[in-house]
Amino acid sequence: MPISHDNWKTAWARGSKFEDIIWIGNDVLAWCSGLHIVFYQIEHKKKSILWCWSHDIGEGVRSLSSHTKYPIFAFAEKASQPKIMVYTYPSLIKISECANGFTNHCLATGFTSTDYIISMGSYPHFRLSVWNWRTGEKIAAVHTHIRDEIGQIMRINLIGPVLVAQVGKSCGEAYVWDLIITKEATILKEYEIKLPRDEPIRGLDWSSTSTEPLLALVDKEGHIYLSNYDGSDVYRIMVGHRCNICIEKDLPIIKWFQDGLVLRTPYCQISFYKKFARLNIWRKLWYVKTEKKPYILITNPYRDRRFFYYTYEGELMQVDIFEENDKPVVSKCFDNGGVYRFVDFVYPWCHHLFAICDANKEYVILECYEGTLISNIIPDVDDEILCQTSHPEFPLIVLATNRGELHCVSIVKPTNPKIIARLRIQRTPLDFVKFSLSGRSLIAAETKAGNCYYINMQRVNMYDVQTLIRVGHPISDVLIFEGYKKLRILVLYTIVRNVGHSLFLYEIVENQTLVVAPIVELLLPGVYRNLYHVPGNPMFLIGTPYMTRQLRVQKIQDFKNITFEDGLMTGHLMKLASLFVDRWWIMTMAIDGIVHVRDKTVRREMACIKTHHREELGTKKAMSNKQGDLIIALGYNGSLIATKFSPAKKRRSCKDYVPRRRNVRAKWSTSCTRR
């Protein structure tokens, strides 16, 4: 089935780590992750999303930038030999495409104050290119001296001559390029910027108010320097101070604001410095010590009463300045979530999601249709969660930890989730947990040693660890079959790389506490990492054989042998697709970022959409609600993407945008005049 997004739209996006957050105009913030650009209207507190999944709109998003005067933005595709796409906002009309400018990836883009956009390419030449954003025409290109594959920071001045400053994120080298464009020729001249004692530069920014080009620089210790555009006059204005509380250091960030400088120090402090002209000295006017860890500063050269910062924990914070000498007021705009590690529906209604966020090790409850945060739990233990599963009948989540514990979280009231049970199973980690189809039985296991624990989840003797199955061999999956006073367990033995081709049958009878010997070995017609029951028929098993692009169905014949029943292609572009199966749907996902949804018949495909980008290793897990009109996908980059089925025709908006190319060059050529 070809990828079809006609009847699907992105409902919301949460989590992940962003490259940067930019202004579009004076009231809209925008950021990108994977295949999506999120626009946030500050005054109305509303979000809208542009889904960049195709060659027409743009294949993935990176290096987002915007013009300071006109409501336009640009981004580079997240692919080899990418194009730079230039769009208007909020109409989302494509103005131009800047193509054939990169050998590999694009590291950064930025608009000048006039008609040009600057881009920075990656390996092997790290080429700086100049484009006309109205037409997409390439004006000039030059190979740069910084060979930093980690990334580069690029800043363009807004007043006076066109100056482009670049600094390598890891090497700390910095250059300024003086760009002169005439009708006859384009001249690019470079100047190297060096700090005293050749200290590596970690951040820079151009002043938007100085009559002469003025560049602020910061080193790894938070010392602040000023420089003219050619680096001939570099001097230190402030000395960084060490924090006695913080242990870990981060890279400092420097931004101009209110004729002064805002510094995010290496120790999570945000300080504001301003020059006193009479004394010709710089002083710190105020500072904010944050509990969370900021890693992005967002200032607007045309708004001097507020700025924003974004934290690793996923919070966008607004800093308001009412009087020049007053301490700022910090308020939270919204919680976007940090890097998510696990996610599951809360059954049986599928109205909420249970997710675990790595940044502050909290358990969060999300409303699944809007993505709003309902509640959270910060556990009082420092255990690392290795896996989780959701009860198929009741609002209950079971977590397994690195200390051999199981945590049972009740979500009867989503606004007030509670940890209702903690079971200490063993001292070594538990990294596998799975419910039976009815939810009356639970298996928790250590896959490396092969120790499997059967836990009763029925109302009588609930949470009672009843039986240990000592396999004594590495395993990768377990299948549970419930019978009258008997429990059959099929264990998938692994050979190498967590894959195997043999299922060993173990039986647990009533009141049996230890099982050691298997009853029979069942050979699989293939090599698998995981196996699932086909919805509606537990004797049929479905899986994706290792190193293939196939989806196979096999049948258990009276627990004596396993026969091949059916096979088809997964539809993914890459091998090693992952599988998730519930009572209604069969989901496959892979490194290509594509999600396929099939029903109980296995062969009927209900949806095929792209949720994450292959460069970020694609989709880790995907699942659909009972109705099949909402798909939740967790990416390896830690982002949660909700995609909603929307067949009805609506007015075009940012969320359900279908690109339409218009002849807008003439319009922008006549209506956009320099201010």
C-alpha positions as CSV (number, residue, x, y, z in Angstrom):
1,M,0.0,0.0,0.0
2,P,1.5,3.4,-0.9
3,I,1.9,6.0,1.7
4,S,-1.3,8.0,1.9
5,H,-1.8,11.0,4.1
6,D,-4.9,12.4,2.4
7,N,-7.3,11.5,5.2
8,W,-4.8,11.8,8.1
9,K,-3.5,14.9,9.8
10,T,-1.1,15.4,12.7
11,A,-3.2,16.1,15.8
12,W,-0.3,17.0,18.1
13,A,3.4,16.5,18.7
14,R,5.3,16.3,22.0
15,G,8.8,15.7,23.3
16,S,12.2,15.4,21.6
17,K,15.1,17.8,21.6
18,F,15.1,20.8,19.3
19,E,17.9,22.4,17.3
20,D,16.6,25.9,17.9
21,I,13.4,27.9,18.4
22,I,12.8,30.9,16.1
23,W,10.5,33.9,15.9
24,I,8.1,34.4,12.9
25,G,7.0,38.0,13.3
26,N,6.6,39.3,16.8
27,D,4.0,36.9,18.2
28,V,4.8,33.4,16.8
29,L,7.4,30.9,17.9
30,A,8.3,28.0,15.7
31,W,10.5,24.9,16.1
32,C,11.0,21.6,14.2
33,S,11.5,18.0,14.9
34,G,11.8,15.1,12.4
35,L,8.9,15.6,9.9
36,H,7.1,18.4,11.7
37,I,7.2,22.2,12.2
38,V,5.2,23.4,15.2
39,F,4.0,27.0,15.3
40,Y,3.0,28.5,18.6
41,Q,0.9,31.7,18.8
42,I,2.0,33.4,22.0
43,E,-1.1,35.6,22.6
44,H,-3.7,32.9,21.9
45,K,-1.6,30.0,23.2
46,K,-2.5,27.9,20.2
47,K,-0.3,25.4,18.3
48,S,-0.5,24.4,14.6
49,I,1.6,21.9,12.7
50,L,3.0,21.6,9.2
51,W,3.6,17.9,8.3
52,C,6.7,17.7,6.0
53,W,6.5,14.2,4.7
54,S,6.8,14.4,0.9
55,H,9.0,15.6,-1.9
56,D,6.5,18.4,-2.6
57,I,6.3,19.9,0.9
58,G,9.7,18.9,2.1
59,E,11.2,15.6,3.2
60,G,11.8,16.2,6.8
61,V,12.8,19.4,8.5
62,R,16.0,20.9,9.9
63,S,17.8,24.2,10.1
64,L,14.7,26.3,10.6
65,S,15.1,30.1,10.1
66,S,12.9,33.2,9.5
67,H,13.0,36.7,8.1
68,T,13.0,39.5,10.6
69,K,10.8,41.9,8.5
70,Y,8.6,39.6,6.4
71,P,6.3,36.8,7.6
72,I,8.3,34.1,5.9
73,F,10.4,31.1,7.0
74,A,12.7,28.6,5.5
75,F,14.0,25.1,6.3
76,A,16.3,22.5,4.8
77,E,15.1,19.0,4.1
78,K,16.4,16.3,6.4
79,A,18.0,14.3,3.6
80,S,21.1,14.0,1.5
81,Q,21.4,16.7,-1.2
82,P,18.5,18.6,0.4
83,K,16.5,21.6,-0.9
84,I,15.8,24.7,1.1
85,M,12.1,25.4,1.1
86,V,10.8,29.0,1.6
87,Y,7.2,29.5,2.8
88,T,4.9,32.3,3.8
89,Y,3.2,32.3,7.2
90,P,0.3,31.8,8.1
91,S,-0.9,31.0,4.5
92,L,1.9,28.4,4.1
93,I,2.4,29.1,0.4
94,K,5.7,28.0,-1.0
95,I,7.7,30.9,-2.4
96,S,10.7,29.1,-3.8
97,E,13.0,26.1,-3.6
98,C,16.8,26.4,-3.4
99,A,18.2,23.3,-4.9
100,N,21.6,21.8,-5.9
101,G,23.5,23.5,-3.2
102,F,24.6,20.6,-0.9
103,T,26.7,17.5,-1.3
104,N,25.3,16.0,1.9
105,H,23.3,17.7,4.7
106,C,22.6,21.3,5.6
107,L,23.9,22.5,8.9
108,A,22.3,25.9,9.2
109,T,20.2,28.5,7.3
110,G,19.6,32.2,8.0
111,F,18.0,35.2,6.3
112,T,19.8,38.5,5.7
113,S,17.8,41.7,6.3
114,T,17.2,42.0,2.5
115,D,16.6,39.5,-0.3
116,Y,19.1,36.7,0.5
117,I,19.3,33.5,2.5
118,I,22.6,32.0,3.7
119,S,23.1,28.2,4.1
120,M,25.9,26.2,5.5
121,G,26.6,22.7,4.1
122,S,28.3,19.8,5.7
123,Y,31.0,17.3,4.8
124,P,33.2,17.4,2.7
125,H,33.4,21.1,1.8
126,F,31.3,22.8,4.4
127,R,30.2,25.2,1.7
128,L,28.6,28.6,2.6
129,S,26.0,29.4,-0.1
130,V,24.1,32.6,-0.9
131,W,20.6,32.4,-2.4
132,N,17.9,34.7,-3.5
133,W,15.0,33.6,-1.5
134,R,12.4,35.1,-3.8
135,T,13.5,33.1,-6.8
136,G,15.6,30.2,-5.4
137,E,18.6,31.3,-7.5
138,K,22.1,30.6,-6.1
139,I,24.2,33.8,-6.0
140,A,27.5,32.5,-4.7
141,A,29.2,29.7,-2.8
142,V,32.5,29.3,-1.0
143,H,34.3,26.5,0.9
144,T,34.7,27.4,4.6
145,H,37.5,26.6,7.0
146,I,35.6,25.0,9.8
147,R,35.4,21.3,9.5
148,D,33.0,20.6,12.4
149,E,30.7,17.6,11.7
150,I,29.0,17.9,15.1
151,G,27.3,21.1,13.9
152,Q,27.8,24.9,13.5
153,I,26.2,28.0,14.9
154,M,25.5,30.7,12.3
155,R,24.5,34.3,13.0
156,I,23.8,37.1,10.5
157,N,23.8,40.7,11.4
158,L,20.7,42.9,10.8
159,I,22.2,46.4,10.6
160,G,24.8,47.7,8.1
161,P,26.8,45.4,5.9
162,V,25.9,41.7,5.5
163,L,28.1,39.8,7.9
164,V,27.9,36.1,8.6
165,A,29.5,34.7,11.7
166,Q,30.0,31.0,12.1
167,V,31.4,28.9,15.0
168,G,32.0,25.2,15.3
169,K,30.2,23.5,18.1
170,S,33.0,21.2,19.1
171,C,36.2,22.8,17.7
172,G,35.4,26.3,18.9
173,E,36.8,28.1,15.8
174,A,35.0,31.2,14.6
175,Y,35.0,33.1,11.3
176,V,33.1,36.2,10.0
177,W,32.3,36.4,6.3
178,D,31.8,39.9,4.8
179,L,29.3,39.5,1.9
180,I,29.2,42.2,-0.8
181,I,26.7,41.7,-3.6
182,T,26.7,43.9,-6.7
183,K,25.2,43.6,-10.2
184,E,28.6,42.5,-11.6
185,A,29.9,40.2,-8.9
186,T,29.6,38.7,-5.4
187,I,32.5,39.1,-3.0
188,L,33.0,36.9,0.1
189,K,35.8,37.9,2.4
190,E,36.6,36.0,5.7
191,Y,38.1,37.1,9.0
192,E,39.1,34.7,11.8
193,I,38.0,35.6,15.3
194,K,40.2,34.5,18.1
195,L,39.9,35.0,21.9
196,P,42.9,35.8,24.1
197,R,45.0,32.7,24.8
198,D,43.1,31.0,21.9
199,E,40.3,29.9,24.1
200,P,37.6,28.0,22.1
201,I,34.5,30.0,21.4
202,R,31.2,28.4,22.4
203,G,28.6,31.0,21.4
204,L,28.2,34.3,19.5
205,D,25.5,36.8,18.6
206,W,25.4,40.1,16.6
207,S,24.1,43.3,18.3
208,S,20.8,44.5,16.7
209,T,21.1,48.1,18.0
210,S,24.8,49.0,17.7
211,T,25.6,51.5,14.9
212,E,28.8,49.5,14.1
213,P,28.9,45.7,13.8
214,L,29.4,44.4,17.3
215,L,29.8,40.7,18.0
216,A,29.3,39.1,21.5
217,L,31.3,36.0,22.2
218,V,31.4,33.5,25.1
219,D,33.9,30.8,26.1
220,K,33.3,27.5,27.9
221,E,33.7,29.1,31.4
222,G,31.0,31.8,30.6
223,H,33.5,34.7,30.2
224,I,32.0,37.3,27.8
225,Y,33.9,39.1,25.1
226,L,33.1,41.8,22.5
227,S,34.6,42.0,19.0
228,N,34.4,44.1,15.9
229,Y,33.5,42.3,12.7
230,D,37.1,41.6,11.6
231,G,38.4,40.3,15.0
232,S,41.1,43.0,15.3
233,D,39.6,44.3,18.6
234,V,38.6,41.5,21.0
235,Y,38.3,42.3,24.7
236,R,36.7,40.7,27.7
237,I,33.9,42.6,29.5
238,M,32.7,40.1,32.1
239,V,34.2,37.2,34.0
240,G,32.1,34.1,34.5
241,H,31.4,32.8,38.0
242,R,31.2,29.3,39.2
243,C,28.0,27.9,40.9
244,N,28.6,26.1,44.2
245,I,25.4,24.0,43.7
246,C,25.6,22.7,40.1
247,I,28.0,19.9,39.4
248,E,27.4,19.3,35.7
249,K,28.4,22.0,33.2
250,D,26.7,22.8,30.0
251,L,27.6,24.9,27.0
252,P,26.9,28.6,27.6
253,I,24.5,30.6,25.4
254,I,24.8,34.4,24.7
255,K,22.1,36.6,23.2
256,W,21.6,40.4,22.8
257,F,18.6,41.9,24.6
258,Q,17.6,45.5,25.6
259,D,21.0,46.9,24.5
260,G,22.5,44.3,26.9
261,L,23.4,40.7,27.0
262,V,21.5,37.6,28.3
263,L,23.8,34.7,29.2
264,R,22.8,31.2,30.0
265,T,25.8,30.3,32.1
266,P,27.4,26.8,32.1
267,Y,25.5,26.3,35.5
268,C,21.9,26.8,34.5
269,Q,21.8,30.5,35.6
270,I,20.3,33.1,33.3
271,S,22.0,36.5,33.8
272,F,21.5,39.9,32.3
273,Y,24.4,42.3,31.8
274,K,24.3,46.0,30.7
275,K,26.8,48.7,30.0
276,F,26.9,51.9,32.0
277,A,28.1,54.5,29.5
278,R,29.2,57.0,32.1
279,L,31.5,54.6,33.8
280,N,32.3,52.6,30.7
281,I,31.8,49.3,32.5
282,W,29.5,46.3,32.2
283,R,27.5,45.1,35.3
284,K,25.1,42.3,36.1
285,L,21.6,43.8,36.7
286,W,19.7,40.6,37.6
287,Y,19.9,36.8,37.3
288,V,17.5,33.9,37.5
289,K,18.5,30.6,39.0
290,T,16.4,27.9,37.4
291,E,15.5,24.4,38.8
292,K,15.2,23.1,35.3
293,K,18.0,23.1,32.7
294,P,17.6,25.7,29.9
295,Y,19.3,24.9,26.6
296,I,17.7,27.4,24.2
297,L,17.4,31.2,24.6
298,I,14.8,33.0,22.3
299,T,15.1,36.7,22.1
300,N,13.5,39.1,19.6
301,P,15.4,42.2,18.4
302,Y,12.1,44.1,18.1
303,R,10.6,43.1,21.4
304,D,12.5,44.3,24.5
305,R,10.1,43.5,27.3
306,R,10.2,39.7,27.2
307,F,12.2,36.7,26.1
308,F,11.8,33.0,26.3
309,Y,13.9,29.9,27.2
310,Y,13.3,26.2,26.6
311,T,14.5,23.5,29.0
312,Y,15.7,19.9,28.6
313,E,12.5,18.9,30.6
314,G,10.4,20.3,27.7
315,E,9.1,23.5,29.3
316,L,8.8,26.8,27.5
317,M,9.3,29.6,30.0
318,Q,8.5,33.3,29.5
319,V,10.6,36.0,31.1
320,D,8.9,39.4,31.4
321,I,10.8,42.6,32.2
322,F,8.5,45.4,33.5
323,E,11.1,47.9,34.7
324,E,14.7,48.1,33.7
325,N,16.1,47.5,37.2
326,D,13.4,45.2,38.5
327,K,13.9,41.5,38.8
328,P,12.2,39.6,35.9
329,V,9.0,37.6,36.3
330,V,9.3,34.0,35.1
331,S,6.1,32.1,34.0
332,K,5.5,28.8,32.2
333,C,3.9,29.0,28.8
334,F,3.4,25.2,28.3
335,D,4.9,21.8,29.0
336,N,5.9,20.1,25.8
337,G,7.5,17.1,27.4
338,G,11.1,16.0,27.4
339,V,12.5,12.9,25.7
340,Y,9.9,10.1,26.0
341,R,11.1,6.5,26.5
342,F,8.0,4.4,26.8
343,V,4.3,4.9,26.0
344,D,1.1,2.9,26.3
345,F,-2.6,3.4,26.0
346,V,-4.6,3.2,29.3
347,Y,-7.2,0.5,28.6
348,P,-10.0,-0.3,28.2
349,W,-11.1,3.2,26.9
350,C,-7.9,4.4,25.2
351,H,-8.7,8.0,26.2
352,H,-5.3,8.5,27.9
353,L,-1.7,7.6,27.5
354,F,0.8,6.6,30.1
355,A,4.4,7.7,29.2
356,I,7.8,7.9,30.9
357,C,9.9,10.9,30.4
358,D,13.7,10.5,30.7
359,A,14.6,14.1,31.6
360,N,13.3,14.0,35.2
361,K,12.3,10.3,35.4
362,E,8.6,11.1,35.8
363,Y,5.5,9.1,34.9
364,V,3.0,11.3,32.9
365,I,-0.7,10.9,31.9
366,L,-1.6,12.5,28.6
367,E,-5.0,13.1,27.1
368,C,-4.6,11.2,23.7
369,Y,-6.7,13.4,21.4
370,E,-5.2,16.8,22.3
371,G,-1.9,15.7,23.9
372,T,-2.5,17.8,27.0
373,L,-0.8,16.9,30.3
374,I,-3.3,15.6,32.8
375,S,-1.1,14.6,35.7
376,N,2.3,13.2,36.6
377,I,4.1,11.2,39.2
378,I,7.7,11.7,40.3
379,P,8.6,8.4,42.1
380,D,10.5,8.6,45.3
381,V,13.0,5.9,44.2
382,D,15.9,6.3,41.8
383,D,15.2,3.1,39.9
384,E,15.6,3.0,36.1
385,I,12.5,1.8,34.2
386,L,13.5,-0.9,31.7
387,C,10.1,-1.8,30.2
388,Q,6.4,-1.3,30.8
389,T,3.1,-2.8,29.7
390,S,-0.6,-2.0,30.0
391,H,-3.3,-4.2,31.4
392,P,-5.7,-5.1,28.5
393,E,-8.9,-4.8,30.7
394,F,-8.2,-2.4,33.5
395,P,-6.5,1.0,33.8
396,L,-3.3,-0.5,35.2
397,I,0.3,-0.1,34.1
398,V,3.1,-2.4,35.2
399,L,6.7,-1.2,35.1
400,A,9.9,-3.3,35.5
401,T,13.1,-1.8,37.0
402,N,16.8,-2.3,37.0
403,R,16.6,-3.4,40.7
404,G,14.3,-6.3,40.0
405,E,11.1,-4.6,41.1
406,L,7.7,-4.3,39.6
407,H,5.7,-1.0,40.1
408,C,2.0,-1.2,39.5
409,V,0.4,2.2,38.7
410,S,-3.4,2.5,39.0
411,I,-5.0,5.1,36.6
412,V,-8.6,4.7,37.6
413,K,-8.5,8.5,38.1
414,P,-6.2,10.0,35.4
415,T,-6.0,13.2,37.4
416,N,-4.7,11.2,40.4
417,P,-2.6,8.2,39.4
418,K,-1.2,6.1,42.2
419,I,1.5,3.5,42.7
420,I,-0.6,0.8,44.4
421,A,1.9,-2.0,44.6
422,R,5.7,-2.6,44.5
423,L,7.0,-6.1,44.2
424,R,10.6,-6.9,44.9
425,I,11.1,-10.0,42.6
426,Q,14.9,-10.4,42.5
427,R,18.1,-8.4,43.0
428,T,19.1,-8.3,39.3
429,P,17.3,-6.3,36.6
430,L,13.9,-7.2,35.1
431,D,13.7,-6.2,31.5
432,F,10.6,-8.0,30.2
433,V,7.0,-7.9,31.3
434,K,3.9,-9.1,29.5
435,F,0.2,-9.8,30.2
436,S,-1.8,-12.7,29.0
437,L,-4.6,-11.9,26.5
438,S,-7.2,-11.9,29.4
439,G,-5.0,-9.9,31.7
440,R,-5.3,-12.5,34.5
441,S,-1.7,-13.5,34.3
442,L,1.6,-11.6,34.1
443,I,5.1,-12.8,33.3
444,A,8.1,-10.8,34.4
445,A,11.5,-11.9,33.3
446,E,15.2,-11.3,33.1
447,T,16.0,-12.1,29.5
448,K,19.7,-12.6,29.9
449,A,19.4,-15.3,32.6
450,G,16.1,-16.6,31.5
451,N,14.3,-16.3,34.9
452,C,10.6,-16.0,34.3
453,Y,8.1,-15.2,37.1
454,Y,4.4,-15.9,36.9
455,I,2.4,-13.4,38.9
456,N,-1.3,-13.8,39.5
457,M,-3.3,-10.7,38.5
458,Q,-6.8,-12.0,39.4
459,R,-8.7,-10.4,42.3
460,V,-8.1,-13.3,44.6
461,N,-4.3,-13.3,45.5
462,M,-3.6,-10.4,43.2
463,Y,0.1,-9.5,42.8
464,D,1.1,-12.9,44.2
465,V,4.3,-14.2,42.7
466,Q,3.4,-17.8,42.4
467,T,5.9,-19.6,40.1
468,L,9.5,-19.3,39.0
469,I,10.3,-20.7,35.6
470,R,14.1,-21.3,35.6
471,V,14.9,-21.5,31.9
472,G,18.7,-21.1,32.3
473,H,19.1,-19.7,28.8
474,P,18.8,-16.3,27.2
475,I,15.3,-15.5,26.0
476,S,13.7,-12.7,24.0
477,D,9.9,-13.3,24.3
478,V,7.2,-15.2,26.1
479,L,3.7,-16.3,25.0
480,I,1.0,-17.1,27.6
481,F,-1.9,-19.6,27.2
482,E,-4.4,-19.9,30.0
483,G,-6.3,-23.2,30.6
484,Y,-8.3,-24.8,33.4
485,K,-6.0,-25.0,36.4
486,K,-3.0,-25.0,34.1
487,L,-0.9,-22.3,32.5
488,R,1.1,-23.0,29.3
489,I,4.2,-20.8,28.6
490,L,6.0,-20.7,25.3
491,V,9.5,-19.2,25.7
492,L,11.5,-18.0,22.7
493,Y,15.1,-19.1,23.1
494,T,17.7,-16.8,21.6
495,I,20.9,-17.9,19.8
496,V,22.6,-14.6,18.8
497,R,21.5,-11.0,18.5
498,N,18.4,-11.6,20.6
499,V,16.8,-13.8,18.0
500,G,15.9,-17.5,18.0
501,H,14.0,-20.2,16.1
502,S,12.9,-22.5,19.0
503,L,9.9,-22.2,21.3
504,F,10.1,-24.3,24.5
505,L,6.9,-25.2,26.2
506,Y,6.6,-25.0,30.0
507,E,3.5,-25.9,32.0
508,I,2.5,-24.5,35.4
509,V,-0.1,-26.5,37.4
510,E,-1.9,-25.2,40.4
511,N,0.3,-24.5,43.5
512,Q,3.5,-25.2,41.6
513,T,6.3,-22.8,42.7
514,L,9.2,-23.9,40.5
515,V,9.4,-25.2,36.9
516,V,12.8,-26.2,35.5
517,A,12.3,-28.7,32.6
518,P,10.5,-27.9,29.4
519,I,7.9,-30.3,28.0
520,V,8.6,-30.0,24.3
521,E,10.6,-27.9,21.8
522,L,8.7,-26.4,18.9
523,L,10.7,-25.3,15.9
524,L,9.7,-22.1,14.2
525,P,9.7,-21.7,10.4
526,G,12.0,-18.7,10.7
527,V,14.2,-16.7,13.1
528,Y,12.4,-14.2,15.3
529,R,13.0,-11.6,18.0
530,N,9.3,-11.3,19.0
531,L,6.0,-13.1,18.4
532,Y,2.4,-12.0,19.0
533,H,-1.0,-13.6,19.0
534,V,-3.1,-12.8,15.9
535,P,-6.0,-10.7,17.2
536,G,-9.0,-13.0,17.7
537,N,-7.1,-16.3,17.3
538,P,-4.5,-17.0,20.0
539,M,-3.3,-20.2,18.3
540,F,-2.0,-18.2,15.3
541,L,1.3,-16.3,15.9
542,I,2.5,-13.4,13.9
543,G,6.0,-12.0,13.6
544,T,8.7,-10.4,11.4
545,P,11.5,-12.8,10.6
546,Y,15.0,-11.5,11.4
547,M,16.8,-9.7,8.5
548,T,13.7,-9.9,6.2
549,R,11.0,-7.5,5.2
550,Q,8.3,-10.1,5.6
551,L,5.3,-10.6,7.9
552,R,4.6,-14.2,8.6
553,V,1.7,-16.1,10.3
554,Q,2.3,-19.5,11.9
555,K,-0.1,-21.9,13.6
556,I,0.4,-23.9,16.8
557,Q,-0.8,-27.5,16.2
558,D,-1.9,-28.9,19.6
559,F,1.4,-27.6,21.1
560,K,3.2,-30.3,19.2
561,N,4.5,-28.4,16.2
562,I,4.2,-25.1,14.4
563,T,3.3,-24.8,10.8
564,F,3.6,-21.9,8.3
565,E,0.2,-20.4,7.3
566,D,0.7,-17.2,5.5
567,G,3.3,-14.6,4.5
568,L,3.4,-11.1,3.0
569,M,5.7,-8.2,2.7
570,T,5.7,-5.6,5.5
571,G,5.8,-2.7,3.1
572,H,8.7,-1.1,4.8
573,L,11.8,0.2,3.0
574,M,14.1,-1.4,5.5
575,K,14.5,-4.7,7.3
576,L,14.2,-5.3,11.0
577,A,10.7,-3.9,11.3
578,S,9.2,-3.9,14.8
579,L,5.7,-5.2,15.7
580,F,3.0,-4.2,18.2
581,V,-0.3,-6.1,18.4
582,D,-3.3,-5.5,20.6
583,R,-6.9,-6.9,20.4
584,W,-7.8,-5.0,17.3
585,W,-4.8,-4.0,15.2
586,I,-1.4,-5.2,13.9
587,M,1.1,-2.4,13.7
588,T,4.5,-2.6,12.1
589,M,7.1,0.2,12.3
590,A,10.8,0.5,11.3
591,I,13.8,2.8,10.9
592,D,12.2,4.3,7.8
593,G,9.7,6.0,10.1
594,I,6.6,4.5,8.3
595,V,3.8,3.0,10.3
596,H,1.6,0.3,8.7
597,V,-1.8,-0.6,10.4
598,R,-3.5,-3.9,9.6
599,D,-6.7,-5.5,10.9
600,K,-7.3,-9.0,12.2
601,T,-7.2,-10.5,8.7
602,V,-3.5,-9.5,8.5
603,R,-3.7,-8.8,4.8
604,R,-6.1,-5.8,4.9
605,E,-4.1,-2.6,5.5
606,M,-6.0,0.2,7.1
607,A,-3.3,3.0,7.1
608,C,0.2,3.7,5.9
609,I,1.7,6.9,7.2
610,K,5.1,8.4,7.9
611,T,5.5,9.7,11.5
612,H,9.2,10.0,12.1
613,H,12.3,10.5,10.0
614,R,14.8,7.8,9.1
615,E,17.8,10.0,10.0
616,E,16.6,9.9,13.6
617,L,16.2,6.1,13.4
618,G,12.5,6.2,12.6
619,T,9.6,4.9,14.8
620,K,10.2,2.9,17.9
621,K,6.6,2.0,18.7
622,A,3.2,2.7,17.2
623,M,-0.3,1.8,18.4
624,S,-3.9,2.7,17.5
625,N,-7.1,3.1,19.5
626,K,-10.0,0.7,19.3
627,Q,-11.8,2.8,16.6
628,G,-8.7,3.0,14.5
629,D,-9.0,6.7,14.0
630,L,-6.0,7.7,16.1
631,I,-2.4,6.5,15.8
632,I,0.2,7.3,18.5
633,A,3.8,6.9,17.5
634,L,6.9,7.0,19.7
635,G,10.2,7.8,17.8
636,Y,13.7,6.9,18.7
637,N,14.3,10.6,19.1
638,G,11.9,10.6,22.1
639,S,9.0,12.4,20.4
640,L,5.4,11.4,20.6
641,I,3.3,12.0,17.4
642,A,-0.4,11.7,17.3
643,T,-2.0,11.3,13.8
644,K,-5.8,11.5,13.5
645,F,-8.1,10.2,10.8
646,S,-9.9,13.2,9.3
647,P,-11.9,12.4,6.1
648,A,-14.1,15.5,6.2
649,K,-13.1,18.5,4.1
650,K,-12.2,21.5,6.2
651,R,-10.9,24.9,5.6
652,R,-7.2,24.9,4.9
653,S,-5.2,25.6,8.0
654,C,-1.7,24.9,9.2
655,K,-2.7,21.6,10.8
656,D,-4.3,20.0,7.7
657,Y,-2.3,21.7,5.1
658,V,-2.1,20.2,1.6
659,P,0.5,22.0,-0.4
660,R,-0.6,24.0,-3.3
661,R,1.9,25.8,-5.5
662,R,1.0,29.3,-6.6
663,N,2.8,31.8,-8.7
664,V,3.8,34.1,-5.8
665,R,7.2,35.3,-7.1
666,A,5.6,38.4,-8.8
667,K,3.6,39.1,-5.7
668,W,6.6,39.1,-3.4
669,S,8.8,40.9,-5.9
670,T,6.4,43.9,-6.0
671,S,4.9,43.9,-2.5
672,C,8.0,43.3,-0.4
673,T,9.9,46.5,-0.2
674,R,12.8,47.2,2.1
675,R,12.0,49.0,5.3
